[in-house]
Amino acid sequence: MNKKMKNNHTSVLFLGDSIVKGVSMENGRYKVLESSYYNKFRETVFSNTKNGGKFGLTSEKLLTNIENYKESKPDIVFISIGANDCNYNWKEIAENPDNIHFPTVVKSQFEDNLCSIYDYFIKNDIPTISLNFPPLHAEKFFNFLASKLSGEKIMKWLGNISRIYYHHESYNNIFETVTRSYNIDMIDIRSRFLLDDNLGDLIGIDGMHPGAAGHELIYRSITDHLLTRAILQNHGRVA
């Protein structure tokens, strides 16, 4: 079982992919947003915070290098991982749409990796809070791919655009199931995205990375969660 969070923290570590890093697409180029949820958290909630977000990070890569993160001596870790695991090599798909293609990390391995990641932090007595996946905007994502590769050939392999969304969702479902099985706090940012009437405005042109409004939503989700925990702690309902 995950160790309960302490009331006072000396250092916070955010681990995950390019969304954690704060990457978004603006004017056709990827850049790190000044208003990313991480930057706002560091500026307004807790200054002694390290960003371990990396572009293209998978659960496999995180697990391989997990000992390196221990050196930062965090006493709480926020984890968001898996969106790159489910991605495909779209260039290979566009070139060979009749072939069988597998995601970067297959589902069974992603589940095993996530268990190993949680086991590591539990073994080292480091409390963990997880953030599930922001939703993929399938139409934007496909159009972005089609602007660089053969959309016709990719569609031949896909069958329909909605397959992109449901494939991404299946990995999020694994993430949520494993996280709950470890009794680890999870901030459900996905539902807050999906409940927003302007979902398209929250996700960037590539269909994957949230824009400034999406990062603001993630930031508010985190602070709301921490405020709720603080209230429960004050009433003796959280150790």
Summary of the structure (lengths in Angstrom):
residues: 239
radius of gyration: 18.1
end to end distance: 13.2
largest distance: 59.4
contacts: 763
relative contact order: 0.17
helix: 49%
strand: 13%
